[in-house]
Amino acid sequence: MGDPLHDRDRTAALEQVWAAAGPYLDSLADRPVRDPATEHLLRELAEVGAGDGGLPERGVGSAAALDRLLRVGTTAATHSAGPRFFHFVIGGATPAALAGDWTAALLDQNAAFRASSALAAELETIALRWLRELFGLPDGYGGALVASATFANFTSLAVATHWWAEQHGVDVAADGLVTLPRMPVLSGGYLHASSRKALQMLGHGRDTAQVYARDRVGRVDLSAIERRLAAIDGPAVLIANAGEVNAGDFDPVDALADLAERYGAWLHVDAAFGMFAALSPRTAGLLRGIERADSIACDAHKWLNVPYESGFAFLREPARLPVAFGMPGTTYLPGPGSPLWSGGQPGPVDYALHGPESSRRARSMPIWATLAAYGREGHRAMVERQLDLAQRLARLVDEAPELERLAEVPLCIVCFRAAPPHVSADELDDLNRRLGAALLDDGRVFVGTTVYDGRIALRPAIVNWRTTEADIDLLVDVVRELTAKLADGPTATS
């Protein structure tokens, strides 16, 4: 096979994907999440052409290539789109979102500028407005769609950096950070690694965030933060965490907003999945005060259930975004004096100037599709159902004599461990490490380990739109079954 211009199978290749999609999606409810016995198939991905693992000199054609990719992929993938993947915080892709994502690939729009795609610019404007309305943020908030919560934190903290530098009379976009002191960044103990990574990428350093926690779990020490703010000679950045990753707990955003106002600090809220608490009356109070934040980071490929890569950042003053992410003049790109420029005009903006990416996929399409398809009511119902599932899991854990819940369940994560009565306390960490490994080897469900309050634990997160009570019950049954084998002692049965 030579030049793709002469590929006679180009439509057939799409039909192959379509033909494989239905059976694969239908199988997700019952198939194991991970099957280590299939990993040998991954070697076939390199064995194309001569079979030596190198780039093939002569291609095999799109039909043969897609046949191999689909055969290996649908068998050896981690089936995280299914209802029994509970680690990290990974949603699936709703039917509308998946179709919207296929449409994004089909149309292949560059969502950088209105001139490159008026369609993508309009969809992004609508998607951002609908997301703002979904979460009940004030009308003035604006933002940009980005690749992940890490990039949403990066985007938000980049704008915070420019704001902070302004207080020192420095234009960071033009002159950089070299003449400035270290930017003070304060947080409770729930500070996520993605915020540290954002600080690292911005040149502040990942270890410069000052953490004030009042216990080993990480609950914020407000008094310590206030004392530090009072001692700082100049502006600072506060990071609040809405939905921490071990148990789904929330910093008191309202109290941190009070401190930010009192001391003239920037308040950033990392709400990667916790933002969706706003959809349920049961949990909306956890976000009290978020409407006072200067910036907010969130993921869409978590609880919104759209495909990877999808996140968004909201700014209380969206006009600050192009200050941080504007591009120096290049004659062929849109800019002042260019007929391609949309700056200063009503309607869609040039979103390449509102975030870190210049060439940008039209990730607005799956977001628009799922919000249009299911609306506020449908997404609220999904969140409510998953809140119920989390409470069901908590109840089943509490009822099992060999399991121990370690934290309250304010949202969608249940943190617990195996703790059979006949196993000594000093052996429980080792037992739970082995349980985590056994769960991955077993493959029926996917749950990883964490450390909570100094103890090894499991922390399944429930955000996939496909997950049902049967999946929760299976999770508990598998954990109890493997605990009985590993603990080598009596374990009560369901």
N, C-alpha and C positions, 0 to 999 in steps of 0.2 A: 504494500500500500504506500503510495507516494503523497503528493500534494493533497491536503484535505479538500481542495476545490473539486477533486475528482472522486470524492467519497460517495459512492452510490448508496451506502447504508446509513446515511446521516439521519433520515427519518426513522428507519428501522431501529436504530439504536435507542431513540426515544420511546418507541413502542416496547422495546425490551424492558426499559425501566418501568414503564406503565404496567406491563404484564407481571413484573416481579413485585410491584408495590402492593397490590391488593392482598395476595397470599401472605406476604411478609407482615403487613400491618395486622391482618387478621390473626396471625400466629402469636403476636406479642403478649396476649393475655395468658397464654399457657406455656410458652417456651421458657427454659432457664434463662436467666439474665446473662450468665457467663458460663461457657463450657470450655474448660482448659484443654479438653481432648481435641478441640478444633483448631488450636493455635498452629499446628503443623501446616495448615492450609496457607498461612501467611507467607510461607516461602514461595508459593506459586506466584505471588505478585511480582517478584523479581525475575521469575523464570519465563520471560517472554522472548520470543525470537530465538537466539542461539542457546538460551537456557543457562548462560553463565552468570546471570545477575546483572550484567551491564546493560547500558542503554541499547535497545535493539536498533540495528542499522536500518533494517526494513521493518516497518510496522506491520502488525497483523490485521489491521483494519478495525473500524469502530465496532462492528458486530462482535468480532472475536474478543476485543478488549473489554467491551461491556459485559459479555457473557462471563468472562473470568472474574471481573470485578464484582458483579452481582452474585455469582456463585460463592465466591470467597466471603464477600461482605455480609450477605444475609445469613451466612453460617457462622463465621468467626468473629463478627462484631460483638462488642459489649452492647446488649440490647437495652440501652439506657432510655430509649423512647418508650419502653413498656412500663407497666404499672408496678413492677416489683424492684425497681432501682431506687434505693432509699439513701444512698450516700451522697456526699457533697450536698448541693441543693439544686437538683436538675429536674426541670419540667420536661414534658414531651413536646409535641407539636400538635395543636388542635387540627382537625381536618381543614378548617379554613386557613389556618396559618401555614400549614404544609403546602396547600395549593397556592397560597400567596407567595411562598418562597420559590416554588417552581416557576411562577410567573415572573418573579424577579430575575431568575436565571434566564428564562426565555427572552425577556425584553432587554436584559443586560444593560441597564441604564447606569451612566455615571452620575451619581447624585451630588456631585461637587457644586455645580452652578446651575442656576435657572437656565442659562444658555445651553448647557450640556443636556439638560432634561427638565423641561417645565413640568412634566408629569411627576418625576421624582420629587422635585421641589414642592409641588402642591401637596403631594401625599405626605411628605414629611411635616409640613406645616399643619395639616389636618391631624395626623397621628399625634403630634405633640400636643395639640389643643385637646384632643380626646383623652389622652393620658392625663393631662392636667385636670380635666373635668372628672375623670374616673376617680382620682385621688382627692378631689376637693381642694386643690391648691388655688390660691387667689389668682385673679385674672392676669395680673402683671407678670407672672412667672413665664419664662420661656427657656428654650434650651436647644439641645441637639441630640440626635440619635448617634450612638457610638457602638463599639464592638462588644463591650462587656462592662461589668461593674468596676473592674480595674480601670478601664478607660474613662468611665464616668467619674470615678474618684480623681483620676489624673486631670480630667477636664476641669472639674470643680476646684481642685487644689491649685491648678495653674492660674485660674482666675483669682483665687484667693491670694496667690503670690503677687500678682500684679496689683491687686488692691493694697496689700501690705506694703509693697515697695512705694506706691504712691504716697503713703503716709510718711515715708522717708524722703520724698521728693525725687524719686528715681524712676525712670522709664525703663522697666525691665526688657520690654520688647526691643528697644534700641541698644541698651547698654549692658544688659545682663545683671547678674547678682554680685559681681566682683566687689563693688564698693559697699555692700550692705552687710549688716550684722546677721547672725543666724536668725531665721524666722522661728519664733516660738510656736510650737504646735503642741497642744495639750489634749489629752483624752483619758477616759477611764480604761479599765483593763479589758474591755471588749474590742479594743482596736484591732481591726482585721489586717491580715498580711497584705491585702490589696491596697490599703491606704499607705502602708509602709513602702510598698513597691512604687506607688505613685510619687511619694516623697523622694524616693531613690532616683526615679527617672527625671524628676524636676531639679535634681542637683542639691536638694536639701539634706539628703542622707536618710537611709531607711531607719537608722537607730537614733535619730534626733528627736523623735516624738517623745514627749514627757508623759508618762503613764501614771495616773493616780487612781489606784484601786484600794478598796477598803477590805478586800478579802481575796482568797485564792481563786475564787470563781471569776473575779474581775469587776464586780460592781463598783461603779464610779464613786470616788470620794469627792463630793462636791465642796466640802470645806477646804480640802487641800488644794483643789483647783482654784478656788477663790483666793486663797492665800498667795498662790503663785501668780495669779493675774494681778493682784495688788502690788506684787514686788517687781513686776516687769515694767520697765521704762519704755513704753511704746505699745503698738498694737500686737495682737496675737491671734492665732487661729485655734478654734475649738473644734474637735471632731466628736460628734455624738453618734452612737451606734444603735440603729433601730433594727433589732432582730439579730442577736449574736449567734454564732454558728453552732455552738454546743447544745444550747437549750432553747434558743429563740427568744432570749430575754431582751429587754429594751432599756437603754439609758433613759433617765427622765429628761426628755427633750425640752419640755417647758422650763424646767429649772436651769438647764444649760443655756436656753435662750435668754432667761433673765440675767445670767452672768454675762453673756455676750453683750447685751444692751448696757449693763451697768459699767462694763469696762471697755466698751468700744471694740470688741473682738468680732472676728468673722466666725459665724457658726456654720459648719458643714455637717450634714447628716448622711452617714453611710447607711442607706436603707435598701440594700441589694435585693432582699426579698421581703423585709419587714414593711415596706411601703404598702404592701397589699393588705395589711391589717386595716387600712382605711376603708376597705370594701364591706366590712361586717360591723354592724352596731356592737357586736360582742367584743371586738378588739380595737375599734377605732380610737378608743381612749389611750391606747398605748402610744399613739403618735401625737398626743396633745402637744401643741407648740411647734409642730413642724412647719406650719405656715409662716413662722417667724425666721426660718432658716435662710441663710444667704445662698446656700447651694445644697443640692440633694443629688445623691447618686443612687441609681437603681438598675436592676437587671430585668430584661424582658424574657430572656430564655430560661428564667426560673419560673416564677408563678404566673406570668402571663402565658406561658406555654407556647412560645414561638421558637423556631429553630435557632441554633447557634449561627452567627455571633450577633447578639443583640442586647444593647443596654441603652440607657439614656441619662442625661444630666439635666437638671433644672436649676436655673439661676433666678434669684429674686430680681436682679438687674441684668436681663439678658443682653443689654447693650455692651456689657463688659466682655462678652465672648469674642467679638471680632478684634477687640483690643489685644487679647491674649493670643488669638489664633489667626489674625490677619497675615496675609502673605506679602512679601516685598514685591514691588512691581515687576511684572514680566509682560512684555508687549502682547503676547498672544492670549493671555488670560484676561478674564473680566476685571475691570478696574475703572477708576474715575477717567472719564473721557472716552472709554471704550463703548461701542454700541452693544457689547455683550453684557455690560454691567447692570445688575439689578439693584445695586445699593441706592438707598434713598427713595426707592419706589415702593408703593404699596404692594402687598401680596408677598409671595414666597421670597425668601432670601437666598443668598449663596451660602449653603451650609458648610462648604469647605472652610469658610472663614469663621465657623462657630465651633470647631472641634479639631482634634489632632490630625485627622485623616484628610488628605486632599482628594485623591481618587477614592470614591466611596460607593459601595454597593447600595442599591435601593432597598435597604433593610426596612424601610417604611412599609413596604408592600405586605409582608406577613402580619405586621402590627395592625395596619389598616384593615386587613381582611378579617382577622379574628375579632377586632372590636366592632366592625360592621356586622359580622355574622351573628355574634352572640350578645352584643350590647352590654350595658352596665348590669342588667338583670342576670344575664347568663354568667358573667364573670363573678358577680357576687355569689350566685348559687354554687359555682365551682369552689370558691374559697370557703363558703359556709360548710359545704360537704367535706372538705378536707380538714377543716377545724374539727368537725365531728369525728373523722377518722383518727385524728391525733388523740382525741379524748378516749376513743375506743381502745387504741393501742395502750394508752396510759392505764386504763382500767384492767386490761388483760395482763399487763406487767404486774400491777398491784395484786392481782389475784393469783399469780403464779408464785408458789413458795420458794422457788429457786432463782427468782429474778428480783432485782431491787431497782426501783426508780430513784434517780439521784437529784431530780429537779422538778419544779413545777412546769406546767405545759401551757405557757401563755399563747402559743401560736401553733406551729405545725411540726415542731421537732420534739421528740421524746427521748430524753437522755436516761439510759438505764444500763445495768450490767447484770451478768450472771453472778449469783451469790448463793450457791447451795448451802444449806445449813451445816452440812458435814465438812465443808471446806474452810480451812482457817483463813482469817482475815489477811494474813501476810502472803497467802497463796492466790488471792483473788485477781491481782493484776496479771499474773502469769496465765491464769485460767482464761481471762478475758482477751489477752493477746492471742492465745491459741484459738479461742472461739472466733475472733475476727478473721484469722487465717483460714479456719475451717469453713466459715461462711462463704468466703471467696472461692475456695476449692469446690464447695458443694454446688454453688451456682444457681440454686433455685431462687434465691433473693440476693440482693447486693447491699450489704451494710458494712461500713468500715468502722474502725475504732478511733477514739479520740482520748484526750485526757481532760477530765472535768473534776475540779476541786482536788487535784492530785491523784485521781483514780482513773484507771483504764476503763473505758465505757464504750457503749454503742450509742449512736445518735441518729437514728433514721429520721429523714426529713420527708414530709408528705406534701408534694406539690404537683405531682403528675395528674393530668386530667383523667387518665384511665384508671387510676387506683380505686379499688372498691373494698368493701368490708372483707371479702374473701381473700384479698391480697394481704390485708393486715393480719387476718387470722393465720394465714400461711406463714407470714413472717414470724409470729410468735411460736407457732408449732415447730418451725425449723430451728429457731434459737433454742427452744427447750430440748428438742431431740439431740442437737449437737452438744448442748451443755451436759446432758445425761451421759453421752459417750465420753466426753473429755474429762468430766469430773469423776467418772468411774465410781459412781455411788448411786443411791436411791434418789430418783427425781419423780415428783408427782406428774401424772399425765393429765391431759386436758379432759 
